[in-house]
Amino acid sequence: MGRGQYQPLITEELELPECAIYNSQPTAPPRTLIDILDETVKAHPQHPVIDNEQTRLTYGELQAEIASRAATMRAAGIGKGDHVGIRMTSGTVDLYVSILAVLTAGAAYVSVDVDDPDERANTVWTEAGVRIRKPDWRPAWEVEDRVPHFIDSTDEEHTPVSMHGGSKYLWGNIPALDLLQLKDNEGEDYSQDLSLLLAASGDLRNLVKTIASLPEWYCGRIHVDINDRDETVVARNLIFLLVAFHLPPDIASEAIIHLWYSAFLPEPLLQSIRDAVCPTIREFLEVSPVQISGVLQKTWSCGSSTLAATLSKKEWNRILSYLPDIPGMSYDKAAALHKSGTLAHSRRDYRDRALFAMHPSWRLSMLKFRSDGILLPLGASRETFRVPNPTLFHTDHPWPMPDSADPLQGWTLTEVLQPSYGAKHDLYGQLYVHVKRELETFCKRLHTLNLNVSLFKKDAMDLPDTLATLRDKETFYDRIELANIADLGYLGPPKTLALFGPLLKSKKENPKATLIMLFLNATREMSTPKDQVACMFRAMETLQRFLPMRPRQGDPTNKYNAEFLNQMNAMDLFTDNDTLFERLVENARFRDMGRPLGLEMKTENSIVAKWPMRLGGNPTQHEFEMAFWSGHTGCERYVEWHRVV
């Protein structure tokens, strides 16, 4: 539409009073909606454009938010000619900002109402050609006929494992376990007291899963000792548990899931968390409590459950620093740090490799989570999530986790995909629903169980002596879970068993008492080039059936075909891990090391399968996809030990 001043000129010569003749004026240059927005921003940068009581933005702030989201899309390879699907609540700020961001990136938007059925959204987006959801989408390196960035250009036969971002694993990388499995061990009707030790806990997912899975009728007392040497892990675990103890289960579960997984929080929710945690710690420290062995212990109650933490005074003060009264970082700075870790342009090929391996309809959900860092269903409003999560943005350092960190890896994919949440293609929305339900069940059980949880911050090597000193006696456990500290790169099997084996209850006290070791790297450490070649020959026929090669795009001499690299990524699923792990068993003398301690490696595991992520023999297409899409390699091996005396 033109912008000229058009004046009607009525002539007396024409006897057509209903008609008007217009002066000819120069046609104004065409403008887009983004052009109009840019001009308005230049003219009125500080003028309010949005104020709905929840979100207030000036034109300048609106443009900055649009530019940030557009940059995220460009980093993902989205631009002119592409269609971007949008599925958000009508009338929300998020919807309008997202539409303008898509247009700014040069793409077209295809909007579907959040209340429409998932099938309609899938149909609309497929017909509109939303590129990344299409089965024939190709990674940028293949389209551009170049060597992908994750291949060392100086040695084309070598594919380095390259890390980007922080080094902490705050979401875990192995699915949560029910450490009791009462039905298959002590029995469903078991009601005696139980003691558990999580010696290198990482996050709380095993505790949450174990308590949420307990039979409703269990009436014994459960004591759990949880330890980790990492300050951030311990601080987050204590904050999560204090929230669970002090807020109603529905609010607590919402608060914990976002503290756990979301980069940003709503201010009211964060204030509720501060109110539940900070005053009680400050009051405790103000009364100058007596130190025992250089540490201070504080205990809280919730119904018949208790929570205790044993830390030095310095460590207690550090806990408070994870929930400051005033945010230590602006939203814009935190968003930039987050994206520099999760959407770095230099890591585009790494992301494309991960996206290409996924079910096409899941890719949007993954990109959305990597973009805004908020774990919610796709259509849920994110407008109020403007305060950086202080347990993740604790310092001015970059995002604390590597860009490979993914909350999905901490939960069993087949359980996440249960049909309780209708939007089956919204993978991270399904994860939110699943974890929220587990957390709410956990929080409710705190009010009905006799559960005693104690937190410690110690190196695993010092933990047994610390527990004995603090309690003036040894504590014996029905379950000891050790994560992967027995891997050769950490303590190793003999030292780990010597430290923790004596803490397992005797066979007379509980014949089902179990110590659980996890080995993440053992089969790789035992593997030889000959093993790798044998694996390749064994796997190729099956892989061609499950991951067939399609005709190559671009230069046919480009050997970095996406399907071929996909097959290479899936190769580990076909490794003969039994043979490789048996080498470790023989080399480390597993069958002998437990004898002096009265321990024996179980022939058959009863808590968790030996190879829970392994692809079984003669798999179906669905079984292969669940194993491949889980992000695990199948080399994860659990070893269980029990008392023989």
Residue, then its C-alpha position, 0 to 999 in steps of 0.5 A: m500500500g502506498r503512502g502518498q497524499y492522494q487528493p481527489l480532483i472533481t471536474e466540472e466537465l464530467e457529469l459523474p458526481e459519484c466518481a472521483i479522479y485522483n492526481s497521479q502521485p509517485t508510488a511509495p516504496p514497498r515496506t514490510l512489517i519489519d520495516i515499519l517496526d524498525e522505523t518506529v523503534k528509531a522514532h520511539p525506542q523508549h515508548p512502551v509497546i507491550d504492558n500486560e501487567q506480566t510483561r512490560l517492553t519498550y519498542g527498543e526492548l521488543q526489538a532486542e528480544i526479536a533480534s535475539r530469537a532471530a539470531t537463534m534461528r539463523a544459527a540453526g540454519i533458518g532463513k529465506g525460503d524456510h517455513v517455521g512452525i509456531r504453536m503458542t497460546s493466542g494473544t500472548v506476547d510470546l506468540y507475537v515476538s516469535i512471529l516477528a522473529v521468524l519474519t526478521a530471520g527472513a522465513a515465513y511462519v506457520s501458526v497452529d493454535v495450541d489447543d488444536p489436536d497434535e495431528r492437525a499441527n503435524t498435518v499443517w506443518t508437513e503440508a507447509g513444508v516446515r523444513i526441519r520436521k521433514p524426513d528429507w531435511r539435510p544437515a548444513w555440511e551436506v547441503e554445502d558440500r563441505v567437511p563437517h566441523f566435528i571431523d578433524s580437517t587435518d586427519e580425515e580418518h579421525t573424529p575427535v570428541s570435542m567438548h564445548g561449554g562447561s564441565k558440570y553434569l547437573w542433569g545426569n546422563i543415565p536414566a533414573l533408577d528405582l534403587l529398591q525394586l521391592k517386588d523383585n527383591e525383599g517383596e512387595d509386602y516388605s515393611q522393615d526399615l531400609s537404609l540407602l547410601l548414594a555415595a556420588s549422587g549427582d542430582l536427585r533423580n534416583l532418590v525421586k524415582t525410588i521414593a515415587s516407586l515405593p508401594e503405597w502400603y510400605c510403612g517402614r522407616i527409610h534412611v537415605d544418605i546422599n553425598d557428592r563432592d561438587e558444591t553446585v550439586v550439593a547446593r542444588n540438591l539441598i535447595f530442591l529438598l527444602v522446597a519439597f519440605h516447605l511448599p505444597p506438592d503441586i507448587a514444590s514440584e513446579a518449582i523444583i522442575h524449573l530450578w532443575y532444568s530451566a535456565f530462567l524462572p518467573e520472579p514470583l516462583l523464585q521468590s517462593i523458593r527464596d522464602a522456603v529456603c533462605p530464612t531457615i538457613r539464616e536463622f540457623l547460622e545466626v544462633s552460632p550453632v556448635q560445630i562437631s568435627g568442624v561441621l554444622q548440622k541442621t535438621w528440618s521436618c515435614g510430617s514424619s519425614t526429616l531432612a538433615a544437612t551436615l556442612s562446614k560454616k563456609e559451605w552453609n554460607r555458600i548455599l545462600s549464595y545460590l539464592p541471592d536476594i538480588p539477581g546477579m545477572s541480567y536476563d539479556k546477559a544470561a540469555a547470551l551466555h546460555k545461547s553461547g553454550t547451547l547454540a554456538h554457531s561454531r557448533r552448528d554441525y554438532r547440533d545438526r548431527a544430533l538433530f538428524a538422528m532424531h525423529p523428524s517431528w521431535r526436532l522443533s521441540m529440541l531446538k526450542f529447549r536449546s533456544d530458550g532453555i525452559l522446560l515446558p510444553l511447546g504451547a505453554s507461555r514463557e512470558t514470565f520466565r525472565v529471571p536467570n536461574p541462580t543455581l545455574f548462573h551462579t557466577d559470571h562464568p559461561w553456561p556450566m554444562p557442556d552443549s551435549a547435556d540433555p535432561l532427556q538422558g536422565w530419564t527412560l525414554t520409553e517411560v517419557l513417551q507414555p501417552s498421558y500427554g496428548a502432544k506426542h511429537d512435543l518431546y520435551g513437553q512429554l519430558y516435562v509432564h513425566v518429571k513433573r508427575e514423578l516430582e509431585t508423587f515424591c513430594k506427596r510421599l514426604h508427608t506420608l512416609n517415615l523418610n530421613v534424608s541426610l546430605f553430605k559434601k565429601d570426596a567419596m574416598d573420605l565418606p565412610d570415615t566421615l560417617a563413622t566419625l559423625r555417628d560414633k558408629e558404622t552405618f550399614y545399608d540395604r542399598i549402596e549406589l556408587a554411580n561410576i566411581a568404580d570406572l578405571g579413570y576414577l577410583g577403580p573397582p578394587k578400591t571402590l569395593a574395599l571402601f564401600g563393601p564393608l558398609l553393606k548389611s550382612k546376609k543375615e540382616n538382609p539377604k537382598a542387600t545390594l551394592i551397585m556399581l556403574f561402568l560407563n567407559a569400561t568397554r571402550e577402554m578394553s576395545t582394540p582396533k580389531d574389535q572395532v572392525a569386527c563390530m562394523f562388519r557385524a552391524m552393517e547389514t542390520l544398520q542398513r535395514f534400520l537406517p537406510m542410505r538415501p541418495r546423496q545431495g550435492d557433490p557425490t564425492n563428499k563422503y560425509n553423507a549424513e546417513f553414513l555418519n548416522q550409521m557410524n553413530a549407531m555402531d556402538l549399539f552392536t558392539d560385543n560388550d559382553t566380551l569386552f567387559e569380560r576382559l575387565v572382569e578378568n584383568a581386575r580379578f572381579r571374582d576374587m576381589g570381593r572374597p576377603l570382604g564376604l562379597e560376590m558379584k551377582t550372576e543375575n542382577s535384581i535391581v537394574a539390568k546389566w545392560p539396561m540401554r543395550l539393544g537386544g537380539n533380533p530387534t524390531q524397528h521400534e526397539f532400535e529407534m528407542a535405543f538409538w534415540s535415547g542418546h545412549t550407546g548400550c555400553e553402560r554396564y551395571v554390576e551388583w554385589h551381594r553378601v555371601v556371609 
